């Protein structure tokens, strides 16, 4: 359950930054010419890598 909580916090923070906090497009402007599919693929890959890092770092405690 902790892994889902950690993943949810990271994903919500990134999505909130992308859609709400970065109104001037200074952090995410490099993606402005990407298609919706490419952005979805990027964020999905980001979520997978986040889970793998979390599991890898906490594997001795599982």
N, C-alpha and C positions, 0 to 999 in steps of 0.2 A: 504494500500500500504506500510505503514511503517513496518508492520509485515513481509512482504515478503522481504523487504530490509534488515532488521535485520537478518532474517533467512538466506538469501543469503550470507551475510557477514560472519556469523558464519560457515556455511557449507563450503564456499570457503576457509576460514582460516584453518579448520580442514583437508580438503582434500589436500590443499597445504602443510601443515605440514606433512601429512602422506606420500605423494608421492614425495615431492620435498625437503623440508628442513631437514627432518630426514634421512639423507643418512647413518648414522651409526646405525640406528635402536635402539637408546637408549631410546626413548620415546614410540615407538610402537612395540618394540621387543617382548613383552608379547603376541602379536597376531600372531607371525610368523607361528605357527602350525595350525592356524584356516583355515577353508575352505572359499572359496569365498562367499558362502551363509551366513556363520556366520559373516563375516566382513560386508556384506551388511545389515544383520539384526541389527548388532550393530550400524552402522552409521544411519540407518533408525530410530532406537529407539532414538538415540542421537538427531536427527532432531526433532522428535515428542516431546521429553522432552524439548528441547530448545523452541519450539513454546508454549508449555503449560506454561512454566515458564514466558516467555515474556508476554503472554496474562494474566496470573495471576497477575503479578506485575503491568501491565498497565491497569487493568480492571476498576479502578476508573476514568481513563482518557478517556475511550472509550464512 
